[in-house]
Amino acid sequence: MKTFHVSAFLICLALASCTIVRPGEVGMIQRVGVIKPKPILSGAKGFNPFTDKIIKINVRVTEVYSQLIVPTREGLSINAELSLLYHVNADSIKKVYVMFGQNYQEVAIMTNFRATTREITAKYYATELYATEREKIEHAIKMQMIEAVEKYGFVIDAVLLKDIVLPDQISKAIQNKVQAQQEAMQMEYVILKQQKEADRIVVEAEGIKRAQQIINEAMTPVALKYKYIDMMKGLTTSPNAKVIITNGDTPIMLNDSK
């Protein structure tokens, strides 16, 4: 029985003196309060549980989500939903742990993220947050976050402004503005279409006028005389009986009626 207890104790001790650093993590050995400089990479690692402690830091890209009430340039308070993607630089895990502990995300990242977001949104109007300036706002927040936390060993990968919930009166005003813009665009289309049709009619009229001018210019006395001779030739060769009275200029044709 004593042998069984000893064996169980040794098994527990062996399990307690081994840990696994998974992919996406970097470990550190803390021995009697002092962190060793050499990091532990992925894999199993044995240690003395009486003197050592293995600290594991996640170095994967992490997404943190936040719902905030943020100010705008005109003094409104609106609801915003944002995501921040960041990771810990693997070469800076010791600095991160010493300065912020294992709760570094809340202490260093989220605190700065909330403050930075409110500072940036206060420079923009509500309509800009909602529609026109999202990319600028995301970029501005990212740049300011980099300035605030990069020196501690954090890498800011992206800031995403996912949703903005505006007050009802602002939403209605934006909808009315969009509708007015669409109606104006439709009216511009109608006017342009009418202008094109008017241009077509003018071009057609000018073509007809030009054709008439060409015909009138071609109707010289010589040309008319030629047409007259040609017509008379056709009449004389016609098999139908007819009487033609002419003064030499204008023929009058009398058909033979039966």
Buried (B, 14 or more C-beta within 10 A) or exposed (E): EEEEEEEEEEEEEEEEBEBEBEEEBBBBBBEEEEBEEEBBEEEEBEBEBEEBBBBBBBBEEBEBEBEBEBBBEEEBEBEBBBBBBBBBBBEBBBBBBEEBEEEBBEEBBBEBBBEBBBBBBEBBBBBBBBEEBBEEBBEBBBBBBBEBBBEBBBBBEEBBBEEBEBEEEBBEBBEEEEEEEEEEEEEEEEEEEEEEEEEEEEEEEEEEEEEEEEEEEEEEEEEEEEEBEEEEEEEEEEEEEEEEEEEEEEEEEEEEEE
